[in-house]
Amino acid sequence: MDFVYAAPRCAVTVRINLSLKERTDNQTLLSEFILLGLSHDWNTQVSLFVLFLVMYLVTVLGNFLIVVLIKVDSRLHTPMYFFLTNLSLVDVSYATSIVPQLLVHFLAEHKVISFLGCAAQLFFSLALGGVEFVLLAVMAYDRYVAVCDPLRYFAIMHAGLCRMLAVTSCVSGSINSLMQTAITFQLPMCTNKYIDHISCELLAVVRLACVDTSSNEIVIMASSIILLMTPFCLVLLSYVQIISTILKIQSTVGRRKAFHTCASHLTVVALCYGTAIFTYIQPHSSPSVLQGKLISLFYAILTPMLNPMIYSLRNKEVKGAWQKLSGQFSGLTSKLAI
C-alpha cells in the first residue's frame, strides 16, 4: 500500500518540477522576437522598401534643412524657431528609431530583433513620442504669449525659460518611457515571440504576455492621460485664448496675420495628437492589427516628413530664409564656375 501511494506522489512531484523548469526555461531562453511586419510577399516588400526609403530620406533631409535654416538665419533666432529646431530633431530621431530596422526587415528572410534591441526600440520610440507631445504643448504656450501678450513676448519667453521647457519635455518623456519599458519587459512572455507589428510597439509587446495584462493596460491608460491628454488639454486651452484674442482684433489683415502665426503648429498638433489618442487612450477597444500598423507608419514616417513641409509652406519667415539661402548658394556656385 505504501508503494501504491508513494508512486503517484513521486510522479506528481516530478511533473511539477518539470513544469516549473519548462516555464523558467521558456522565460529565460527568450532572447529574440520575430516581427511579422506588413507583408510576406517578396515583390511587395521590395516596393515598400523603395517607398519607405525615399520617405525616410525626405524626412531626414527636410528636417535637417529646417535646422540649418534656423541656425544660419539670424531672423529665425527666436523662441518659436528654437522649439521648432527641437521638434525637427525629435522627428528625425523618432523616425530613425523605427524606419531603418523596418527597411532591413523588408529585405530579410527572418525578421528577427533581439530582446535588448526590442526593449531599446520601445524605450526610444516611447521617449521621443512623449517628448514631442510635451514640446507641442510648450509651442502652443509660445504662440499664446506671442498673440495674447505680444509686447512682453521676449521678456516672458527668455532664453532661460525656453531651455528649461525644452529640458522638461525631454525629462518627462524619458521618465515615462523608462517606466513603461521596465514594466512591459518584466511580463512573462513564455515562448510567444511573434510580434504582429512593424516594430516593438507598446501594445503589441504587451499582448505577447502569457498572463493577465489588465494592470498593464491600466498603467498605459494612466500614462496616456498624464503625458498625452494633459499636454493636449493645455494646447486646447491655449488655442481657446488665442482664438478669443484673434476675434477681438478689428483689422482683417491683423486677424489673418495672427492666425497664420499659429496655423502651422495647429496642423502639426492635429496630426500628432490625433493618431496617438486614437491608438493609446482606449487599449480595450484598440484598433485592429492592420490599423495599428498603418497608424504607426503614419506617425513614424508620414508625420515627421510632413512637419518641415507644413512649416515651410505656411510660414513666410521660413520661406524667406530658404530663398535667401538658395540665393547665396546659387551665387557661390556661379563664382566657383567662373
C-alpha positions in Angstrom: 0.0 0.0 0.0 2.9 2.4 0.8 4.3 1.8 -2.7 1.0 2.4 -4.4 0.5 5.8 -2.8 4.2 6.8 -3.0 4.4 6.3 -6.8 1.7 8.8 -7.7 3.0 11.3 -5.2 6.5 11.0 -6.7 5.1 11.3 -10.2 3.2 14.4 -9.3 6.3 15.9 -7.7 8.4 15.2 -10.7 5.8 16.6 -13.1 5.5 19.8 -11.0 9.3 20.2 -11.0 9.4 19.7 -14.8 6.6 22.2 -15.3 8.4 24.8 -13.3 11.6 24.1 -15.1 9.9 24.4 -18.5 8.2 27.7 -17.6 11.5 29.1 -16.3 13.4 27.9 -19.4 10.8 29.4 -21.7 11.0 32.8 -20.0 14.8 32.9 -19.7 15.7 31.5 -23.1 13.5 34.1 -25.0 16.4 36.2 -26.4 14.7 37.4 -29.6 11.4 38.3 -31.2 10.1 38.0 -34.7 8.3 40.9 -36.3 5.6 39.9 -38.7 5.7 43.2 -40.5 3.4 44.3 -43.3 3.6 41.6 -45.9 5.3 38.3 -46.7 5.2 38.7 -50.5 8.7 39.5 -51.8 7.7 41.9 -54.6 5.5 43.8 -52.2 8.3 44.1 -49.6 10.8 45.4 -52.3 8.2 48.0 -53.4 7.6 49.0 -49.8 11.4 49.2 -49.2 11.9 51.7 -52.0 8.8 53.7 -50.9 9.8 54.0 -47.3 13.5 54.6 -48.1 12.6 57.6 -50.2 10.2 58.9 -47.5 12.8 58.4 -44.8 15.5 60.3 -46.8 13.0 63.1 -47.5 12.2 63.2 -43.7 15.9 63.4 -42.7 16.7 66.0 -45.5 13.6 68.2 -44.8 14.2 68.3 -41.0 17.9 68.9 -41.5 17.3 71.8 -43.8 14.9 73.3 -41.2 17.6 73.1 -38.6 20.2 74.6 -40.9 17.9 77.5 -42.0 17.2 78.4 -38.4 20.9 78.1 -37.5 22.2 80.3 -40.3 19.5 83.0 -40.5 19.6 85.4 -37.6 16.0 86.5 -38.2 14.9 83.0 -37.0 16.8 83.2 -33.7 13.5 83.4 -31.7 11.8 81.2 -29.2 9.4 79.8 -31.8 12.2 78.6 -34.0 14.2 77.3 -31.1 11.3 75.0 -30.3 10.9 74.1 -34.0 14.6 73.1 -34.1 13.9 70.8 -31.2 10.8 69.4 -32.9 12.7 68.7 -36.1 15.5 66.8 -34.1 12.9 64.8 -32.3 11.1 63.9 -35.5 14.3 62.7 -37.2 15.2 60.7 -34.1 11.8 59.1 -33.8 11.8 58.1 -37.5 15.4 56.7 -37.1 14.3 54.6 -34.1 11.9 52.6 -36.3 12.4 53.1 -40.0 16.0 51.7 -40.5 15.0 48.4 -38.8 11.9 48.3 -40.9 13.8 48.7 -44.1 16.3 46.0 -43.1 13.4 43.6 -42.4 11.8 44.3 -45.8 14.9 42.6 -47.4 15.5 40.0 -44.7 14.1 36.5 -44.8 14.0 36.2 -41.0 12.7 39.4 -39.4 14.4 39.0 -36.1 15.1 41.6 -33.4 16.9 40.8 -30.2 15.3 41.1 -26.8 17.6 44.0 -25.9 17.1 45.6 -29.3 13.3 45.4 -28.9 13.5 46.9 -25.4 15.7 49.7 -26.7 13.4 50.4 -29.6 10.4 50.6 -27.4 12.2 52.9 -24.9 13.4 55.4 -27.6 10.1 55.5 -29.5 8.1 56.0 -26.4 10.5 58.6 -25.0 10.7 60.6 -28.3 6.9 60.4 -28.7 6.4 61.7 -25.1 8.9 64.5 -25.7 7.0 65.5 -28.8 3.7 65.7 -27.0 5.1 67.9 -24.3 7.1 70.0 -26.8 3.9 70.7 -28.8 2.2 72.0 -25.7 5.2 74.2 -25.0 5.0 75.6 -28.6 1.3 76.3 -28.0 2.2 78.3 -24.9 4.7 80.2 -27.0 2.1 81.0 -29.6 -0.3 82.1 -26.8 2.2 84.6 -25.5 3.0 85.8 -29.0 -0.7 86.5 -29.8 -2.2 87.4 -26.4 0.7 89.4 -24.9 3.0 90.4 -27.8 4.5 93.4 -26.1 6.0 91.3 -23.4 6.8 88.3 -25.6 10.6 88.4 -25.4 10.5 89.3 -21.8 8.4 86.2 -20.9 9.9 83.7 -23.4 13.5 84.5 -22.5 16.3 82.1 -23.3 16.4 80.6 -19.8 12.7 79.7 -19.8 13.0 78.2 -23.3 15.9 75.9 -22.3 14.0 74.9 -19.1 10.9 74.0 -21.1 12.9 72.0 -23.6 14.7 70.1 -20.9 11.3 69.4 -19.1 9.9 67.9 -22.2 12.9 65.6 -22.6 12.9 64.5 -18.9 9.2 63.9 -18.7 9.2 61.8 -21.9 12.2 59.8 -20.8 10.9 59.0 -17.3 7.5 57.8 -18.7 9.3 55.7 -21.3 11.6 54.1 -18.8 8.7 53.2 -16.5 6.6 51.7 -19.4 9.5 49.7 -20.8 10.6 48.3 -17.5 7.0 47.2 -16.6 6.4 45.7 -20.1 9.6 43.6 -20.3 9.1 42.2 -16.8 6.0 40.4 -18.1 6.5 36.6 -18.7 6.4 36.2 -22.5 6.8 32.3 -22.3 7.5 31.0 -25.8 5.4 33.6 -27.6 7.9 35.6 -29.6 5.9 36.7 -32.7 5.1 40.4 -32.7 2.4 41.1 -35.2 3.6 44.7 -35.9 6.2 46.6 -37.8 8.2 47.4 -34.6 8.3 46.8 -30.9 5.2 48.9 -30.2 4.0 49.0 -26.7 0.6 47.4 -27.0 1.9 44.8 -29.5 4.6 43.7 -27.0 2.1 43.6 -24.0 -0.1 41.3 -26.0 2.7 38.7 -26.0 2.4 38.1 -22.3 1.0 34.8 -21.1 -0.5 36.3 -18.0 -3.4 38.8 -17.4 -2.3 42.2 -18.6 -5.2 44.3 -17.3 -2.9 46.1 -14.8 -0.5 47.0 -17.6 -3.4 48.4 -19.7 -4.4 50.5 -16.7 -0.9 51.8 -16.4 -0.9 52.6 -20.2 -4.2 54.4 -19.8 -2.9 56.4 -16.8 0.3 57.2 -18.6 -1.6 58.3 -21.7 -3.8 60.6 -19.7 -0.9 62.2 -17.9 1.6 62.5 -20.8 -0.8 62.8 -23.7 -4.1 64.2 -22.6 -2.6 66.8 -20.1 -0.5 68.5 -22.8 -3.4 68.2 -25.3 -5.7 70.0 -22.8 -3.1 72.7 -22.4 -2.9 73.1 -26.2 -6.7 73.4 -26.4 -6.7 75.9 -23.5 -4.0 77.9 -25.2 -5.9 78.0 -28.5 -9.2 78.9 -26.9 -7.4 82.0 -25.6 -5.6 82.6 -28.9 -8.8 82.4 -30.9 -10.6 84.7 -28.4 -7.9 87.3 -28.8 -7.8 87.0 -32.6 -11.6 87.6 -32.8 -11.1 90.8 -30.9 -8.7 92.2 -33.5 -10.5 94.9 -35.5 -8.3 94.7 -38.6 -8.9 91.8 -41.1 -5.2 91.9 -42.0 -4.3 91.7 -38.3 -6.6 88.7 -37.8 -5.2 86.9 -40.8 -1.6 87.6 -39.7 -2.3 86.4 -36.1 -3.9 83.2 -37.5 -1.0 82.4 -39.8 1.4 82.5 -36.9 -0.5 79.6 -35.4 -1.8 77.7 -38.4 1.4 75.5 -39.0 1.6 74.5 -35.3 -2.1 73.7 -35.1 -1.8 71.5 -38.2 1.1 69.5 -36.6 -0.9 69.2 -33.4 -3.8 67.7 -35.2 -1.6 65.1 -36.9 0.4 64.1 -33.8 -2.2 64.1 -31.1 -4.9 62.6 -33.3 -3.0 59.4 -34.1 -1.7 59.0 -30.6 -5.1 59.5 -28.9 -6.7 57.0 -31.3 -4.1 54.4 -30.5 -3.5 54.6 -26.8 -6.4 56.2 -24.9 -8.6 53.1 -25.2 -6.5 50.0 -25.2 -9.5 47.7 -24.6 -11.1 49.0 -27.8 -7.9 49.4 -29.7 -7.9 49.3 -33.5 -7.3 46.2 -35.5 -3.8 44.9 -36.0 -3.7 46.3 -39.6 -5.0 49.6 -38.4 -2.4 49.7 -35.7 0.4 49.1 -38.2 -0.9 51.8 -40.5 -1.2 54.3 -37.6 2.4 53.5 -36.6 3.6 54.0 -40.1 1.7 57.3 -40.3 3.3 58.5 -37.1 6.8 57.2 -37.7 7.2 58.2 -41.4 4.5 60.5 -42.7 4.2 62.9 -39.8 8.0 63.6 -39.5 8.1 64.0 -43.3 5.2 66.4 -43.4 6.2 68.7 -40.5 9.0 70.5 -42.3 6.7 70.9 -45.3 3.9 72.3 -43.2 6.2 74.9 -41.6 7.9 75.8 -44.8 4.8 76.2 -47.0 2.8 78.1 -44.5 5.5 80.3 -42.9 6.7 83.4 -44.7 9.8 83.7 -42.5 11.0 80.2 -43.2 10.3 80.6 -47.0 12.2 83.9 -46.9 15.2 82.2 -45.2 15.1 79.4 -47.7 15.1 81.9 -50.6 18.0 83.8 -49.0 20.0 80.6 -48.5 19.2 79.4 -52.1 20.3 82.8 -53.5 23.6 82.6 -51.5 24.2 79.0 -52.7 23.5 80.0 -56.3 25.9 83.0 -56.1 28.6 80.8 -54.6 28.1 78.2 -57.3 28.3 80.8 -60.0 31.6 82.2 -58.6 33.1 78.7 -58.4 32.0 78.0 -62.0 33.8 81.2 -63.2 
